[in-house]
């Protein structure tokens, strides 16, 4: 009976180790909006189909972000989503009648919720920079 419990404990340890930080990687980078550092926003790395692992994200501040390995992205291919908002200066009214500031995205949808940007995250430290273009190049 002890042998069965011992084997079960070893198996549980092996299974749990597969979901630990071993399959995650550290990522840092720069995010530019039309060539300028994105002041504030967020970045997410979401594993693509077939890539098992956790999603990861970080705040963007003055064009830079950093995700530590412990909370890092899954090693392999990840979809990258970037979100950033700015106030329009207009006020909106909620259903309850309260006024609040209106915000709009400064990032085109192809970089946000509809992102098709796929980046390969490798073991170790990764440098992944993103340059967002909001207007077509001439």
Residue frames as a rotation matrix with the C-alpha (Angstrom) as fourth column:
UNK 1
0.569 0.822 0.000 0.00
0.822 -0.569 0.000 0.00
0.000 0.000 -1.000 0.00
UNK 2
0.375 -0.523 -0.766 2.88
0.186 -0.767 0.615 2.39
-0.908 -0.373 -0.190 0.79
UNK 3
-0.642 -0.651 0.405 4.28
0.481 0.070 0.874 1.75
-0.597 0.756 0.268 -2.67
UNK 4
-0.039 0.724 0.689 1.01
0.973 -0.128 0.190 2.82
0.226 0.678 -0.699 -4.31
UNK 5
0.827 0.345 -0.443 0.93
0.479 -0.845 0.236 6.04
-0.293 -0.408 -0.865 -2.27
UNK 6
-0.003 -0.928 -0.372 4.57
0.185 -0.366 0.912 6.69
-0.983 -0.066 0.173 -3.07
UNK 7
-0.648 -0.187 0.738 3.99
0.727 0.138 0.673 6.20
-0.227 0.973 0.046 -6.79
UNK 8
0.391 0.867 0.308 0.89
0.900 -0.430 0.071 8.41
0.194 0.250 -0.949 -6.66
UNK 9
0.661 -0.217 -0.719 2.91
0.272 -0.823 0.499 11.16
-0.700 -0.525 -0.484 -4.93
UNK 10
-0.475 -0.879 0.039 5.68
0.292 -0.115 0.949 10.94
-0.830 0.462 0.311 -7.55
UNK 11
-0.404 0.409 0.818 3.13
0.910 0.088 0.405 11.04
0.094 0.908 -0.408 -10.40
UNK 12
0.695 0.692 -0.193 1.36
0.716 -0.691 0.100 14.04
-0.064 -0.208 -0.976 -8.85
UNK 13
0.265 -0.699 -0.665 4.69
0.173 -0.644 0.746 15.85
-0.949 -0.312 -0.049 -8.49
UNK 14
-0.698 -0.538 0.473 5.60
0.514 0.084 0.854 15.21
-0.499 0.839 0.217 -12.14
UNK 15
-0.019 0.788 0.616 2.17
0.966 -0.143 0.213 16.37
0.256 0.599 -0.759 -13.37
UNK 16
0.783 0.345 -0.518 2.23
0.526 -0.811 0.255 19.53
-0.332 -0.472 -0.817 -11.25
UNK 17
-0.141 -0.912 -0.385 5.72
0.308 -0.410 0.858 20.43
-0.941 0.002 0.339 -12.39
UNK 18
-0.507 -0.013 0.862 4.43
0.859 0.070 0.507 20.59
-0.067 0.997 -0.024 -15.98
UNK 19
0.446 0.737 0.508 2.21
0.734 -0.626 0.263 23.54
0.512 0.256 -0.820 -15.09
UNK 20
0.473 -0.357 -0.805 4.84
0.635 -0.495 0.593 25.48
-0.610 -0.792 -0.008 -13.18
UNK 21
0.623 -0.235 -0.746 7.18
-0.370 -0.929 -0.017 28.22
-0.689 0.287 -0.665 -14.35
UNK 22
-0.313 -0.800 0.512 9.25
0.160 0.487 0.858 25.75
-0.936 0.350 -0.025 -16.42
UNK 23
-0.232 0.281 0.931 6.95
0.958 0.233 0.168 26.28
-0.170 0.931 -0.323 -19.41
UNK 24
0.871 0.465 -0.158 6.91
0.450 -0.884 -0.124 30.07
-0.197 0.037 -0.980 -19.00
UNK 25
-0.111 -0.930 0.350 9.36
0.968 -0.180 -0.172 32.67
0.223 0.319 0.921 -20.24
UNK 26
-0.031 -0.043 -0.999 10.37
0.502 -0.865 0.021 36.19
-0.864 -0.500 0.048 -19.31
UNK 27
0.060 0.088 0.994 9.47
0.967 -0.252 -0.036 38.87
0.247 0.964 -0.100 -21.86
UNK 28
-0.064 -0.084 -0.994 10.44
0.367 -0.928 0.055 42.54
-0.928 -0.362 0.091 -22.13
UNK 29
-0.303 -0.114 0.946 9.99
0.953 -0.041 0.300 44.95
0.005 0.993 0.121 -24.94
UNK 30
-0.818 0.058 -0.572 9.06
-0.037 -0.998 -0.048 48.29
-0.574 -0.018 0.819 -26.38
UNK 31
-0.038 0.850 0.525 5.70
0.946 0.200 -0.254 49.28
-0.321 0.488 -0.812 -27.80
UNK 32
-0.874 -0.280 -0.397 5.65
0.123 -0.918 0.377 52.18
-0.470 0.281 0.837 -30.23
UNK 33
0.259 0.948 0.188 2.58
0.712 -0.056 -0.700 53.95
-0.653 0.315 -0.689 -31.58
UNK 34
0.917 0.030 0.398 3.40
0.354 -0.524 -0.775 55.58
0.185 0.851 -0.491 -34.91
UNK 35
0.201 -0.965 0.167 7.07
0.417 -0.070 -0.906 55.60
0.886 0.252 0.389 -33.93
UNK 36
-0.237 -0.217 0.947 6.53
-0.658 -0.682 -0.320 57.10
0.715 -0.699 0.019 -30.46
UNK 37
-0.959 -0.130 -0.251 6.51
0.086 0.713 -0.696 55.23
0.270 -0.689 -0.673 -27.12
UNK 38
0.010 0.996 -0.089 2.97
0.242 0.084 0.967 54.22
0.970 -0.031 -0.240 -26.11
UNK 39
-0.346 -0.184 0.920 2.37
-0.660 -0.650 -0.378 56.19
0.667 -0.738 0.103 -22.90
UNK 40
-0.550 0.256 0.795 0.00
-0.657 0.455 -0.601 53.78
-0.515 -0.853 -0.082 -21.15
UNK 41
0.183 0.656 -0.732 -1.65
-0.883 0.438 0.171 50.53
0.432 0.615 0.659 -22.07
UNK 42
0.204 -0.126 0.971 -1.48
-0.596 0.771 0.225 46.79
-0.777 -0.625 0.082 -21.63
UNK 43
-0.206 -0.332 -0.921 -0.05
-0.908 0.415 0.054 43.84
0.364 0.847 -0.387 -23.54
UNK 44
0.402 0.384 0.831 -1.23
-0.644 0.764 -0.041 40.23
-0.651 -0.519 0.554 -23.46
UNK 45
-0.608 -0.542 -0.580 0.34
-0.776 0.561 0.290 37.02
0.168 0.626 -0.761 -24.74
UNK 46
0.295 0.817 0.495 -2.27
-0.772 0.509 -0.380 34.34
-0.563 -0.270 0.781 -25.43
UNK 47
-0.603 -0.587 0.540 -1.15
-0.196 0.766 0.612 30.85
-0.773 0.263 -0.577 -26.46
UNK 48
-0.341 0.449 -0.826 -2.25
-0.932 -0.049 0.359 29.87
0.121 0.892 0.435 -29.97
UNK 49
0.768 0.635 0.088 -4.20
-0.636 0.771 -0.012 26.70
-0.075 -0.047 0.996 -30.63
UNK 50
0.745 -0.489 -0.454 -1.95
0.226 0.826 -0.517 23.75
0.628 0.282 0.725 -29.95
UNK 51
-0.442 -0.866 0.233 0.21
0.028 -0.273 -0.962 25.70
0.896 -0.419 0.145 -27.49
UNK 52
0.538 0.623 -0.569 -0.76
0.565 0.234 0.791 24.70
0.626 -0.747 -0.226 -23.99
UNK 53
-0.568 -0.709 -0.417 0.04
0.785 -0.316 -0.532 27.12
0.246 -0.630 0.736 -21.26
UNK 54
0.098 0.608 -0.788 -1.11
0.807 -0.512 -0.294 30.21
-0.582 -0.607 -0.541 -19.45
UNK 55
0.503 0.067 0.861 -1.85
0.571 -0.774 -0.273 33.60
0.649 0.629 -0.428 -20.90
UNK 56
-0.117 -0.588 -0.800 0.28
0.937 -0.333 0.107 36.42
-0.330 -0.737 0.590 -19.54
UNK 57
0.481 0.298 0.825 0.18
0.621 -0.780 -0.081 40.17
0.619 0.551 -0.560 -19.56
UNK 58
-0.334 -0.607 -0.721 1.68
0.903 -0.426 -0.060 43.39
-0.271 -0.671 0.690 -18.28
UNK 59
0.736 0.457 -0.500 1.15
0.357 -0.889 -0.287 47.12
-0.576 0.032 -0.817 -18.16
UNK 60
0.052 -0.682 0.730 2.87
0.921 -0.250 -0.299 49.29
0.386 0.688 0.615 -20.72
UNK 61
0.762 0.105 -0.639 4.36
0.428 -0.823 0.374 52.48
-0.487 -0.558 -0.672 -19.31
UNK 62
0.433 -0.573 -0.696 6.28
-0.581 -0.768 0.271 55.02
-0.689 0.287 -0.665 -21.39
UNK 63
0.473 -0.130 -0.871 6.61
-0.848 0.202 -0.491 52.47
0.240 0.971 -0.014 -24.19
UNK 64
-0.583 -0.730 -0.357 8.08
-0.579 0.682 -0.447 49.59
0.569 -0.054 -0.820 -22.19
UNK 65
0.653 0.715 0.252 6.78
-0.711 0.463 0.529 46.44
0.261 -0.524 0.811 -20.51
UNK 66
-0.583 -0.798 -0.154 8.27
-0.664 0.577 -0.476 43.52
0.469 -0.175 -0.866 -18.59
UNK 67
0.684 0.730 0.005 6.81
-0.629 0.585 0.512 40.16
0.371 -0.353 0.859 -17.61
UNK 68
-0.228 -0.771 0.595 8.78
-0.946 0.321 0.052 38.11
-0.231 -0.551 -0.802 -15.10
UNK 69
-0.719 -0.172 -0.674 9.25
-0.452 0.851 0.265 34.40
0.528 0.495 -0.690 -15.77
UNK 70
-0.935 0.348 0.065 7.08
0.144 0.541 -0.828 33.35
-0.324 -0.765 -0.556 -12.81
UNK 71
0.035 0.974 -0.225 4.08
0.069 -0.227 -0.971 35.05
-0.997 0.018 -0.075 -14.46
UNK 72
-0.611 -0.504 -0.610 5.47
-0.485 -0.371 0.792 34.81
-0.626 0.780 -0.019 -18.01
UNK 73
0.278 0.682 -0.676 4.00
-0.949 0.088 -0.302 33.74
-0.146 0.726 0.672 -21.29
UNK 74
0.684 0.038 0.728 3.79
-0.038 0.999 -0.017 30.14
-0.728 -0.016 0.685 -22.42
UNK 75
-0.464 -0.873 -0.151 6.79
-0.355 0.027 0.934 28.98
-0.812 0.487 -0.323 -24.42
UNK 76
-0.434 0.309 0.846 5.75
0.799 0.565 0.204 28.62
-0.415 0.765 -0.493 -28.06
UNK 77
-0.738 0.198 0.645 3.54
0.396 -0.647 0.652 30.68
0.546 0.737 0.399 -30.34
UNK 78
-0.368 0.595 -0.714 1.39
0.739 -0.279 -0.613 33.38
-0.564 -0.754 -0.337 -28.74
UNK 79
0.169 0.489 0.856 -1.08
0.769 -0.608 0.196 35.91
0.617 0.625 -0.479 -30.09
UNK 80
-0.742 -0.459 -0.488 -0.12
0.658 -0.637 -0.402 39.40
-0.126 -0.620 0.775 -28.92
UNK 81
0.301 0.867 0.397 -2.88
0.797 -0.457 0.394 41.85
0.523 0.198 -0.829 -28.02
UNK 82
-0.824 -0.534 -0.188 -2.33
0.559 -0.714 -0.422 45.49
0.090 -0.453 0.887 -27.10
UNK 83
0.328 0.941 0.086 -4.87
0.862 -0.335 0.381 47.80
0.387 -0.051 -0.921 -25.53
UNK 84
-0.780 -0.472 -0.411 -4.67
0.597 -0.760 -0.259 51.52
-0.190 -0.447 0.874 -24.88
UNK 85
0.276 0.944 0.179 -7.38
0.950 -0.297 0.102 54.11
0.149 0.142 -0.979 -24.31
UNK 86
-0.902 -0.430 0.029 -7.58
0.415 -0.884 -0.217 57.88
0.119 -0.183 0.976 -24.33
UNK 87
-0.197 0.838 -0.509 -10.25
0.588 -0.315 -0.745 60.24
-0.785 -0.446 -0.430 -23.05
UNK 88
-0.191 0.221 0.956 -12.23
0.936 -0.252 0.245 62.04
0.295 0.942 -0.158 -25.75
UNK 89
-0.993 -0.103 0.055 -13.10
0.078 -0.935 -0.345 64.97
0.087 -0.339 0.937 -23.50
UNK 90
-0.288 0.957 0.028 -16.79
-0.498 -0.174 0.849 64.08
0.818 0.231 0.527 -23.77
UNK 91
-0.740 0.192 0.645 -19.03
-0.574 0.321 -0.753 62.94
-0.352 -0.927 -0.128 -20.94
UNK 92
-0.574 0.586 -0.572 -21.36
-0.113 0.635 0.764 59.97
0.811 0.503 -0.299 -21.23
UNK 93
-0.195 0.595 0.779 -24.40
-0.979 -0.167 -0.118 59.16
0.060 -0.786 0.615 -19.09
UNK 94
-0.989 -0.144 -0.034 -24.80
-0.138 0.979 -0.151 55.69
0.055 -0.145 -0.988 -17.58
UNK 95
-0.395 0.888 -0.235 -28.14
0.360 0.385 0.850 53.88
0.845 0.251 -0.472 -17.38
UNK 96
0.027 0.374 -0.927 -28.40
0.999 0.017 0.036 55.10
0.029 -0.927 -0.373 -13.77
UNK 97
0.867 0.394 0.306 -27.87
0.425 -0.904 -0.041 58.70
0.260 0.166 -0.951 -14.87
UNK 98
0.539 -0.738 -0.406 -24.28
0.245 -0.324 0.914 59.12
-0.806 -0.592 0.007 -13.65
UNK 99
0.901 -0.314 -0.299 -21.81
-0.421 -0.462 -0.781 61.00
0.107 0.829 -0.549 -15.86
UNK 100
0.467 -0.823 0.323 -18.49
0.275 0.483 0.831 59.43
-0.840 -0.299 0.452 -16.79
UNK 101
-0.067 -0.614 -0.787 -15.65
-0.688 -0.543 0.482 60.18
-0.722 0.573 -0.386 -19.19
UNK 102
0.950 0.311 0.013 -15.82
-0.184 0.594 -0.783 58.68
-0.252 0.742 0.622 -22.66
UNK 103
-0.076 -0.990 0.115 -12.73
-0.477 0.138 0.868 56.72
-0.875 0.011 -0.483 -23.75
UNK 104
0.899 0.246 -0.363 -11.74
-0.434 0.383 -0.815 55.41
-0.061 0.890 0.451 -27.17
UNK 105
0.602 -0.703 0.378 -9.05
0.536 0.707 0.461 52.98
-0.591 -0.075 0.803 -28.25
UNK 106
0.469 -0.546 -0.694 -5.87
-0.683 -0.723 0.107 54.50
-0.560 0.423 -0.712 -29.68
UNK 107
-0.653 -0.686 0.322 -4.84
-0.395 0.671 0.628 51.08
-0.646 0.282 -0.709 -30.99
UNK 108
-0.228 0.572 -0.788 -6.37
-0.930 0.110 0.350 49.70
0.287 0.813 0.508 -34.21
UNK 109
0.594 0.611 0.523 -8.41
-0.754 0.649 0.098 46.51
-0.280 -0.453 0.847 -33.69
UNK 110
0.781 -0.327 -0.532 -5.86
-0.127 0.751 -0.648 44.44
0.611 0.574 0.545 -35.63
UNK 111
-0.421 -0.904 0.071 -3.49
-0.234 0.033 -0.972 44.96
0.877 -0.425 -0.225 -32.67
UNK 112
-0.498 0.324 0.804 -6.17
-0.867 -0.185 -0.463 44.54
-0.001 -0.928 0.373 -29.99
UNK 113
0.007 0.624 0.782 -9.07
-0.570 0.645 -0.509 42.13
-0.822 -0.442 0.360 -29.64
UNK 114
0.931 0.364 0.015 -8.82
-0.176 0.487 -0.855 41.09
-0.319 0.794 0.518 -33.33
UNK 115
0.196 -0.962 -0.191 -5.04
-0.866 -0.261 0.427 40.71
-0.460 0.081 -0.884 -33.27
UNK 116
0.994 -0.026 -0.106 -3.42
-0.037 0.836 -0.547 38.32
0.102 0.548 0.830 -35.71
UNK 117
0.256 -0.954 0.154 0.08
-0.813 -0.298 -0.500 39.16
0.523 0.002 -0.853 -34.44
UNK 118
0.990 -0.012 -0.140 1.79
0.074 0.893 0.444 35.89
0.120 -0.450 0.885 -33.52
UNK 119
0.266 -0.939 0.219 5.17
-0.858 -0.334 -0.390 35.87
0.440 -0.084 -0.894 -31.80
UNK 120
0.454 -0.261 -0.852 7.35
0.254 0.954 -0.157 32.91
0.854 -0.145 0.500 -30.83
UNK 121
0.600 -0.272 0.753 8.24
-0.784 -0.390 0.483 32.91
0.162 -0.880 -0.447 -27.13
UNK 122
0.250 -0.641 -0.726 11.42
-0.056 0.739 -0.672 30.96
0.967 0.209 0.148 -26.45
UNK 123
0.671 -0.085 -0.737 12.81
0.714 0.341 0.611 29.65
0.199 -0.936 0.289 -23.16
UNK 124
-0.408 -0.851 -0.331 14.79
0.909 -0.413 -0.058 32.25
-0.088 -0.325 0.942 -21.22
UNK 125
-0.172 0.266 -0.949 14.57
0.217 -0.929 -0.300 36.00
-0.961 -0.257 0.102 -21.65
UNK 126
-0.081 0.265 0.961 12.78
0.995 0.082 0.061 37.34
-0.062 0.961 -0.271 -24.72
UNK 127
-0.643 -0.040 -0.765 12.84
0.020 -0.999 0.036 40.82
-0.766 0.008 0.643 -26.27
UNK 128
-0.336 0.623 0.706 9.62
0.941 0.258 0.220 41.38
-0.045 0.738 -0.673 -28.24
UNK 129
-0.748 0.033 -0.663 9.06
0.017 -0.998 -0.069 44.87
-0.664 -0.062 0.745 -29.62
UNK 130
-0.050 0.813 0.581 5.86
0.955 0.209 -0.210 45.98
-0.291 0.544 -0.787 -31.34
UNK 131
-0.911 -0.163 -0.379 5.45
0.046 -0.953 0.300 48.99
-0.410 0.256 0.875 -33.63
UNK 132
-0.056 0.980 0.190 1.81
0.775 0.163 -0.611 49.98
-0.630 0.113 -0.768 -34.10
UNK 133
-0.981 -0.171 0.090 0.97
0.185 -0.695 0.695 51.95
-0.056 0.699 0.713 -37.23
UNK 134
-0.263 0.944 -0.201 -2.35
0.395 -0.085 -0.915 53.82
-0.880 -0.320 -0.350 -37.12
UNK 135
0.518 0.407 -0.752 -2.09
-0.492 -0.578 -0.651 55.46
-0.700 0.708 -0.099 -40.52
UNK 136
0.842 -0.181 0.508 -1.19
0.464 0.724 -0.510 53.82
-0.276 0.665 0.694 -43.84
UNK 137
-0.111 -0.955 -0.275 2.37
0.338 -0.296 0.893 54.29
-0.935 0.006 0.356 -45.05
UNK 138
0.711 0.323 -0.624 2.81
-0.379 -0.573 -0.727 56.47
-0.593 0.754 -0.285 -48.13
